[in-house]
């Protein structure tokens, strides 16, 4: 314990704030000699993570500790990349390994193992970093991750960022427009418009794009509760007391099915009808779904008529009856 007592309390606090990791430069700033550090390593109190980077405990480093180590290795203006930033912003479920770290052009950080270093082109994204360890803003994180995502994952990423109040469609659009190059510019603009309208999932996007809009249905109100009941509903045509529930889950049986039935029954008791559709319905038979919803709306007083989209312009009326 004698070696621990030689270290100032401020260094201990710094290490605690950095998930137990410190750099040689930081240690020297507190007046601790290289000999004292070597003794801590030799006696097993500290661990050596990389050149000039130490963990102030004998245990294996945590992911956060390795993230701090990556930023310290990278030096001034280094920050976590989109995958690691996404994890810390709670937009990525699994902690990435190796940990991606961005370093300015001209800096060298050729360390493998637990880290993957990339040089950051000036102007590619906002120069502003947030939080500790330094990471990308939420907006730059979302845009970087979405640039390599599939369309379905892209929808999920954008909606998650907005629904979890990490950012807003306006801030994401502003960040995107500040980039001279971006792969999915039009797609992201369209999706963010739908997110602002309340769509929350890829299936809801497909319903909006393939069912509601091209067939001239009224614009539904999305993701809100109704009649004081403790349920959030996907799409509601409130004037006509018609609900559309969209379920993209597979094998939706047991408790989930019972919960849906209970909710449908509660709405039926206050004279609302519920229509339910899954992926097969919305993706493979959007025109049939549209005309079925239109029939339900007409029965409740809607005076409009569904229009035919390019898919069903020449279909017989009987083919559009489910």
Secondary structure, DSSP 8 states (H G I E B T S, - for coil): -HHHHTS-HHHHHHHHHTTTEEEHHHHHHTT--HHHHHHHHHTTSSEEEETTEEESSSS---HHHHHHHHHHHH-TT-EE-HHHHHHHTT-SSS--SSEEEEEETT------TTEEEEEE-TTSS-S--BTTTTB--HHHHHHHHHTTS-HHHHHHHHHHHHHTTS--HHHHHHHHHT-S--TTHHHHHHHHHHHHHT--SHHHHHIIIIIITTTT----EEEEE-TT-S-EEEEEEGGGTEEEEEE--SS--HHHHHHHHHHHHHHHHTT-EEEEEEHIIIII-HHHHHHHHHHHHHHTT--------TTTTT--GGGG--
